[in-house]
């Protein structure tokens, strides 16, 4: 298709991260007013690893709007 191999690898990494993000288990708390993500969720770990993100920060910001 004309895409460099290095770009293909990056694209595949982003797609894999998005697929892992879709498999996260988000638990509702306080009658749906809040939520949390387990720090031991393997999909969160894979998502962060693929994109080079900080695990704790991602866990926090997935559940907070601001």
Phi, psi and omega per residue, in radians:
X1 nan -0.141 3.115
X2 1.635 0.215 3.125
X3 -1.686 2.286 -3.140
X4 -1.060 2.644 -3.110
X5 -1.064 -0.661 3.134
X6 -1.143 -0.639 3.098
X7 -1.227 -0.654 3.106
X8 -1.056 -0.763 3.140
X9 -1.068 -0.741 3.111
X10 -1.120 -0.768 3.119
X11 -1.072 -0.784 3.136
X12 -1.110 -0.660 3.122
X13 -1.133 -0.731 3.124
X14 -1.155 -0.759 3.125
X15 -1.104 -0.755 3.114
X16 -1.088 -0.695 3.124
X17 -1.109 -0.758 3.119
X18 -1.083 -0.704 3.113
X19 -1.131 -0.686 3.084
X20 -1.160 -0.687 3.118
X21 -1.053 -0.629 3.103
X22 -1.186 -0.324 -3.137
X23 -1.689 0.030 3.115
X24 -1.086 2.492 3.040
X25 -1.768 1.957 3.128
X26 -1.813 2.111 -3.105
X27 -1.659 2.270 3.079
X28 -1.374 2.537 3.118
X29 -2.313 2.760 3.078
X30 0.859 0.988 3.086
X31 0.965 0.635 3.070
X32 1.525 0.045 3.132
X33 -1.393 -0.327 -3.115
X34 -2.506 2.951 3.104
X35 -2.594 2.944 3.088
X36 -2.618 2.757 3.074
X37 -2.139 2.298 3.141
X38 -1.096 2.385 3.124
X39 -1.225 -0.246 -3.139
X40 -1.742 0.149 -3.134
X41 -1.161 2.091 -3.082
X42 -1.158 -0.527 3.142
X43 -1.236 -0.620 3.061
X44 -1.134 -0.736 3.119
X45 -1.090 -0.752 3.124
X46 -1.152 -0.755 3.115
X47 -1.003 -0.864 -3.127
X48 -1.147 -0.699 3.127
X49 -1.112 -0.720 -3.124
X50 -1.186 -0.591 -3.091
X51 -1.790 -0.032 3.126
X52 1.216 0.639 -3.126
X53 -1.758 2.729 3.111
X54 -1.360 2.183 -3.034
X55 -1.004 -0.882 -3.091
X56 -1.123 -0.698 3.124
X57 -1.151 -0.737 3.139
X58 -1.144 -0.717 3.114
X59 -1.044 -0.724 3.137
X60 -1.181 -0.891 -2.997
X61 -1.319 -0.273 3.032
X62 -1.215 -0.379 -3.058
X63 -1.971 0.048 3.139
X64 -2.225 2.448 -3.052
X65 -1.422 -0.598 -3.016
X66 -1.614 nan nan
